[in-house]
Amino acid sequence: MADQKDLQVREKQEVTGPSEQTTAGPVFSPDVDIFETEKEIVMLADMPGVKAEDLTIDLDDNRLSIKGDVAPFEGTNEEDIVTEYEIGQYVRQFNLSEVIDQSKIEAKLEDGVLRLTLPKMEKATPRKITVKAT
């Protein structure tokens, strides 16, 4: 069993790296939990503030890319007094193995959590082959 100290929540972290950004503002890597069953892999990505119309999921050459934009919450006549929640863009990529049936991937966004269901390819069911005499 894991110790309570091992289960601390990680703060939102801005992505830093050698690549150049093509959009203004901070870019964050969403926290992701991954679960596996016999038939599928399920990914839960924490993307608070992202609306379905501002979410893009692309699949290209076995690479699954997730990108979500968060717009400012304040109205046009409102002025920030305290800002603790950073807005920006969420970006994360995953390389998919040949086990995933890419044509059946499903996505659902609810309460700031993106749920990706990645079905596994159906295995050939074992069977007995009858030999015919000629």
N, C-alpha and C positions, 0 to 999 in steps of 0.2 A: 504494500500500500504506500502511496506517495505521501511524503511529509507535507504539512500545510505550507511550509516555507517554499516548497518546490512548485506550488500552485499559484503563485502571485501573477496578477494581471500585468501584461506588458503595456506600457504607454504607447500611444500612437507615435510612430517614428517616420520621419521624412526620409525618402529614398535618397541616398547619396552614392555616387559612383562615377566612373570615368565617362559615362555617356552624356551627351548633351540633351537638354530639354528642348522640346519644340513648342511648348506652351508656357505662358507666364504663370507664376504662382508655385506653391509647394506641391510635390508629388509624394503620396504616401503608399506604402505597401500594406494592403489590408491583411489582418490576421486571418488565418485559414485553419479550420479543423477538417481533417480527412478521416472518413470512416469507410470500412470495407465489409461487404457481405459476400456470400458465395456468388451472387448475381450482379453486383454493382459496386461502384465506388461513389461515395457521396462527399461533396466538398461544401463546407459552409464558410462563406467569406463575410467578414464583418465590414459593412460599408455604410455607416450611419450618414444620413443626409442625402444619399443618392436616390434619385427617382428612376423608375423603369425607363422613362424616355431619355434619361441621361446616362444609361448604361449600355456599353457595347461589349459583346462577347464574340471573338473571332476565332476560327479554327483554320489554321493554315500549316500544311506540312507537319502534322502531328504536334503542333504547338497551339495550346489553348491560351488566348490572351483575354484578360478582363480589364476593362477601363471604365471608370465611373467618375462623373464630374459632380461636385457639390457646389451649388450656387449660394451666394450670401443670403442669410436669413432676414436681415434687417430690411425694412421698407425704405422707400425713397425719402421720406421725411424723418427717418430715424437716424440718430447718431450713436456710434459705439461709445459706451462708457467703460465697460470691462469686456475684454474678449479673451476667453480661455479656449474656446473651441476653434481650431484652425480649419479653414476651408481650403479646398484645392482639388486635387485629382487623385483617385486611387488607381494603381496600375499593378498587375501581377500576371506572370506567365508561368505555364506549366508544360512540360514535355510529356506527351501521352505515349504509352506503350502500345504495342500491337494488340494487346488484350482488350482494349476499349473499342466498343462498337460505336464509332464516331457519328454514324448516321442517326443514332437514337439518343444523343445527349439532350437533356432537358434542363431548363433554367427557370427558377422562380425567385422573385424578389419580394420579401415580406418583412416589414418592420426593420429595414436597414440590414437585413441578412440575406445574402444571395445563396441560394441552394442549387448546386449543380449536381445532377444525377448522371453518372457516367456508367451506362450498362456495359457489362462484359460480353464479349463474343460468346455465342453459344458453342459449347464443346460438342464434338461429335458424340452422340450417345452410343455407348457400347451395344453391340448386337451380334448375334450369331449369323454367320453367312452360310447359306445352304449351298452345297456343291451339287450341281446337276450332272447326271451321267448322260453321255451322248451315245 
